[in-house]
Amino acid sequence: MRLDVVTIFGEYLQPLQLSLIGKAQAQGLLDVRVRDLREHTHDRHRTVDDTPYGGGAGLLMKPEPWGEALDAVLADPPEDADPRGPVLVVPSPVGEVFTQRAAVELAAEPWLVFACGRYEGIDARVVEHYRTRVRVREVSLGDYVLNGGEVAVLAITEAVARLLPGVIGNAASLTEESHAPEHDGLLEHPAYTKPASWRGLDVPAVLAGGNHAAVERWRRDEALRRTATRRPDVLARLDPERCDARDLAV
Ligand SMILES: COc1cccc(COC(=O)c2cn[nH]c2)c1
């Protein structure tokens, strides 16, 4: 997968060189290219922002540098690019809330381009213009505001890259975690490892009992119970076709 990131703070993306994502790059599973938006300014002060029309506090990112930067990115596609071009991902407080489903969708793309907004955001015409040329997804990590999109890019990139074959050693673990479609998006059950007793707290006996059907039943019950108490919105999405009577009794 090819990832292009356009930003004025490239150093924020350094963590992508570490650990699993760094290893994925070394293995050629990921090709991360960071582009400095200021390379696409031509005034002495390398200006990327200006005051908003209609007044209001703060500054907005000007459209021209973004147009030049994104055109330069699109002019250099990877060999395996989709005929529709990349998905342009714009982290933003006004975006669709990012979910594991979105991570799975983005992980299927050969090419993602991230636009990191700063200040109060990017002139609306940038997204408007690029919607006519590529698929654009404005994505929010949640109902809070960051100073820029870079931190969101780190989170989205990690969520997406770990789904790529070969990035995570044990692919089986991907299907057993919270929000995994294979588990109906439920929250994961509590998990335990040795010792069997710790500070007077014992591992639930069923887990050491060797009865795999009982273990699976316990895990499903706990996942349903946890989801019902902490994320009723997720439980509400549960496909009734995939529940048995006992599921609904929990
Ligand atoms: C593109 O316009 C803007 C404007 C303001 C901040 C940002 C950075 O993203 C976020 O704040 C965010 C992402 N998910 N949740 C919050 C982008």
The ligand as a Gaussian input file, in Angstrom:
#p B3LYP/6-31G(d) Opt

LIG

0 1
 C       -9.542000      19.662000       8.133000
 O       -9.998000      20.632000       9.054000
 C       -9.599000      20.511000      10.367000
 C       -9.949000      21.536000      11.253000
 C       -9.532000      21.463000      12.589000
 C       -8.791000      20.375000      13.045000
 C       -8.480000      19.353000      12.168000
 C       -7.724000      18.160000      12.658000
 O       -8.600000      17.044000      12.842000
 C       -9.330000      17.007000      14.036000
 O       -9.350000      17.912000      14.796000
 C      -10.076000      15.762000      14.328000
 C      -10.034000      14.610000      13.604000
 N      -10.837000      13.738000      14.223000
 N      -11.415000      14.322000      15.287000
 C      -10.963000      15.569000      15.372000
 C       -8.873000      19.405000      10.822000

